């Protein structure tokens, strides 16, 4: 008799659980629709942000976005053999391909850079949405994309973001190997794709590429071994190795065919790194020198990560699901927040000399996110390593471990170029935001939304004020970029009148006083002029930034310059305090080879005729022609 009420009670309990759960989970079709809506919103916000400034600066100082390298390649001038190239060749090949297909104009690469950022945002969102709700993945991805563009020296057509796109693509592909029940063919295919993408990442930037090439097979291999045994791990690793070696064989075969393999290895792995650090300890010196100024950002990051730890532990256990209506409302809210904050900032752009600007420096709110991404991903790697050694790593935690490994590889390896800049937030910051959004409800979720809105607002202010700058050559605000150039090379740009006058006049001087077979020389790096005039540099390198060429090489370049006697000399004098500051950071205060280059330029300048002097972003630039 007692069994009947018990059965009814169990049935009623089951009914109460399964009916709401069934209503909660959307159908596959509805799920696909909400995922597509999140992807659309992520791409739209990223695109809208970039369109505010993408063609309102030229990137004169070290920001041509691969234009010169692409032009040289199309003329048969190969990297390593014909000009110095301290990075692997894929970005040059990518630039040349875009110019060959769409036209040999700088605006082509700028537009292509915008397209790559949109693709990058979709890859980041696609990876996140595998483990988090659509609305959370969309907001986390769009905010991370905007922050990652915040560095003032980001030229949009950026080899850093191009490499990071390939790193995220390889990690995203490898994440499917960690799904339960993958068969042998699937693991081999996934591994092969991840291997090819990892090699392409290495072929774009050696530091990030090496980190990704190491991280994916180690993390995925160990996690698969723990979850499903050695056999499954071996199948993935076999596919990864095959894909990596196949892509490497094609790249190395191309280099061997043109006889540039040895020069590539020397320039990319010996000379290039030597310019940034003559000893590994120098990298620590650079890091702590930057940390001295940004200690508050690192401290803020530590506080954020301390708050984040408990939501992370809760997020490891399950993935929340929304109804279709709730997902779409959340995606709409993310769209309104993203577009609203960016549009509001663009409409109320604060003038440089306003009291509000003196108090509110818009580039600062993003700085803690750099350290949060670096330290957070590193913390997760230690944590999941301990879980693995304890044989207590779940499948969802293994996915987080892979995401953290790519995040740390990107953040740490990017920091070797400069200790703290915004590209380091990809993709680690997105995981931090997604965890907060996954766990927080009520006022705490509102606080995360408010923080995202503030950062979006401030980053828009920063980029519209300073769309681009390198060293202390800061290009004017987008509000001043109102003039189109008369030169076809600058088609598609709107620039400040002073920039147009400088570029148009200088290009005319070069063409009037040289032939396509003549050489010119530009110092400091204003590499755009080499590509725009299709004149080769009088030296082996087109860039002589202190972190690009080591001192011994700079001295050799000075000698080459004096022997070559270029037809036109474009020379912007570096202030002595700035030069000392560069030597303090990159050479530990020692004399750099930059002084030999400067001496050679000034020797020639005394023998040449001054054609015109310009004031460019507060710097005098002289254009000399050979008598």
ABEGO torsion letter per residue (X at the ends): XAAAAAAAAAAAAAAAAAAAAAAABBBAAAAAAAAAAAAAAAAAAAAAAAAAAAAABAGABGAAGGAAAAAAAAAGBBBGAABBBABBAAAAAAAAAAAAAAEBBAAAAAAAAAAAAAAAAAAAAAAAAAABBAAAAAAAAAAAAAAAAABAABAGBBAAAAAAAAAAAAAAAAAAAABBGBBAAAAAAAAAAAAAAAAAAAAABAAAAAAAAAAAAAAAAAAAAAAAEAAAAAAAAAAAAAAAAAAAAAAAAAAAAAGAAAAAAAAAAAAAAAAABABAAAAAAAAAAAAAAAAAAAAAAAAAAAAAAAAAAAAAABBBBBBAAAAAAAAAAAAAAAAAAAAAAAAABBBAABAAAAABBAAAAAAAAAAAAAAAAAAAAAAAAAAAAAGABBAAAAAAAAAAAAAAAAAAAAAAABABBAAAAOAAAAAAAAAAAAABBEAAAAAAAAAAAAAAAAAAAAAAABABBBEABBBBBAAABABBBABAAABGBBBBAAAAAAAAAAAAAAAAABBAABBBBBOBBBAAAAAAAGBBBABABABABAAABBAAAAAAAAAAAAAAGBABBBBBBBBAAAAAAAAAAAAGGBBBAAAAAAAAAAAAAAABBBABBBBBGGBBBBBBBBX
